[in-house]
Amino acid sequence: MSTFAQRERLLLADLLEAEGPDAPTLCEGWTTRDLAAHVVVRERRPDAAAALLIKQLAPRLEKAMAEFAAKPYEELIQLIRTGPPRFSPFQFKPVDEASNTIEFYVHTEDVRRAQPDWTPRELDPVFQDALWSRLERSARLMGRSAPTGLVLRRPDGQTAVAHRGTPVVTATGEPSELLLFSYGRQNAAKVELDGDQDAIAKLNAAKQLGI
C-alpha cells in the first residue's frame, strides 16, 4: 500500500522532471538541479548528509552535492523515484514515513511555489492530520530560534507551542501551511498572523526558523 512518503516522493520527482533542471526553488540559491542533488545525497550519502546537523562536515556535503549535481538531470530524477539503496534505513516503511513525508512535501512546495503560476494543492483531511501530528511533535525544535513567542493554530482551534516567549505571535492555518511556515518558508505559507506588529515583522524576517 502506498504511504504518504512514497506518494510525495513520486510527486516531487514528477514535478522536478516537468520543471527541468534550471527552474527556481524556494531554497535560496538552489535551482531544481541543486534540490534534486540534495534529495539524492540525503538518501545515498549519509556520511555527507550528516553535515545538515554537524557543521564540521560541510566540505564533505558540498563535494557530494557537486558530484551529484554534475550527473545527468534525468539520472537524478530516476534516483529519487527509485528511492534509497537496498540497505538504507529509508528502505523500511516506518523510517521512510517518519523521515520523508515532511521532507518530500516541503521540497515539492519549494518547487511549486517558486513558479509564478502556482496554485494551492488541495490536500485531503487525512494527510492534513498526518502533517499536524508530525508538526506537533517537532514544533519546539522548529521554533527554537524564533525571535518571538510562537503558537501554531489550526482552523479548528488545536494549538501547538513552537516557542515560549513574549510578545507572542499566533500563526493560524492548515497544518500544511503551518508546516511550511515553521520550516522557514514564511513568505510562501498561507497563514494568518496575529499579535504585535513589530513581532510579526521580526518573525517574518527570521532566517533561523526550521532546521
N, C-alpha and C positions, 0 to 999 in steps of 0.2 A: 504494500500500500504506500502511496506517495506521502511524504512528510512535507511539512511547511518548508523545511530547509531545502529539500530536493526541488520543490516547486519554485522557490525563489532562485535557486541556482540556475535552473533552466531559463527562467525569465531574464535573469541577468545576462546569461550567455547569448540569448536571442537578441537582447537589446544592444549589447556591445557589438554583435555582428552587424545589426542593422545600421548602427550609427557610424561604423567604421573606426579606424584607429586614431583619428586626429580630432575627434569631437571633444568639446569641453566637458568638464565634470565639476561638481561642487567641491571636490578635493583640490585645494589651492595648488596651482602649478602642475596638476596632473591632467593629461588627456585620457581618453578611453584606453589607449595602449598602456599607459602607466598604471591605470586602475586594474586592468586585466593582469598585468605582470604582478601587481601586489597580491591579488587573489591567488594566483598560482604559487607564488613564493610562500605565502602563508600556509598553504596546504602541503607543499612539496619540499620546502627547505626550513624545517623547524629551527635549525641552528641559526639561520639568518632572521627568521620571523621573530625570534626571541628579542630582537632589538626593539620591538614595539614596546617592550616593558623594561629592557635592560639597555640603557642608552650607550653603554660602552661598546655594544656590538653593532652600533650604527654603520661603521665602514663595511662590515660583512653584509649587512642588509642592502646597502647601496650597491655593492658589487653584484649581489644576486639579482636585485631588481634590474640592473643594467643588462645583465646577461639574458634574462628572460624577455625584457622589453625588446632586445635585438632579434628575437626569434620572429619568424613569420606570424603576422597577426592571427591568421586562421588557425595556426597551431596553438596559440594561447587560448583561443576560444574553445578549441576541442579539449584542451587540458581542463578547462573549467567545467565543460559539460560532462566529461568522463569522471571527474572527481579525483580525490586523492589517491596516492599509490596504495597497493594492496595491504601493506602492514601499517598504514597510518591509523591513529586513533579515530580520525574522522570517518573511517570506514564503518564504525559502529554507529547504528542509527541513533541511540540515545546521546552519544557525544556529538554527532553531526547536528542533531536537532537543537541541542543546548547551545552549541558554539556557533552555528552557521545561520540559524533562522534570522537573527537580527543582522548579522554581518551582510548577508546577501540582500535582505530587504533594504538596508540603509544604502548599500552601494548601487542597487537598482535605482533608487531615488536620486542618488548622486548623479547618475547619468540622465535620468528622465528630466529632472528639474533644472538642469543646466541648459536645456534646449529651450529656445524662445517660444515654441508652440506647445509646451507640455500642458497636460490637463490632469487633475487628480485621479488616482485609481480608486475604484470602488472596492473596498475590502469587506469580506463577509464578517459577521459578528464573531464567529468562532476564532478567526485569525486575529481580530482586534483583541479579543480576550486573551489569546495566547501572548500577544505582544505586551499587553498590560501586565500579565503575570511576570514576564521577564523584566519589565521595567520596574515593577515594584521591588524586585529583588536587587536590582542594580542601581536604583535611584541615588542612594547615598554615594556610591562610587562615582557615578557620572557627574553628580553635582558637587563633589567635594571641594572644588576650587571656585565655585560660583562666588561672585563679588557681593552677593546679597543673599538673604534668605530666599529659598525657592520651594514652592509647593506645586506639585503637578496634580491636576484635577481633571477627571473625565466628565463628560456632559451629565452623567447620571449621579455625580457627586462623590464618587470614590476618589480618594486622595492618597498621595504618597509624598512624604517629605524628602526632598532631594538635598536640601542644605538648611541647617538651622542657623538663624541669624536675623538681624534687623537692619534695615527695613525688609519686609517680606514681599516678594512678588509671587502672585499666583498665576500659573500658566494653565489655561483651560483648553482642552481639545481632545480629539480622538486619540487613543493610545498610539496609533501610527504616527501622528503629528507630534505628540509629546516626546516620542522616542527620537525623532529627528531633531527636535529642539534640544533634547538632553545630550545628543551626540554632537553638538556644536554646529548644527545646521539651522541656527536661529532665523536667519533671513529667509530661508526657504520653507520653514514649517508654518502650517496654518493653525496658529494658536492665538488665543486672546490673552493679553497680559493685563493684570490688574494690580495696582499698587502705586507707590511713589514714582513719579515720572523720571526723576533722576536715577532711581534704582533700576527702572525698566531700561533706560538708555545704557546703563553700565552692563546690565545683563545681556542686552542685545549685542553689545560690542565685545563681550568677553571672548577671548580666544581659547580659554582653557577649559571650556565645558567639554565633557566627554573624556575619552582616553587619548 
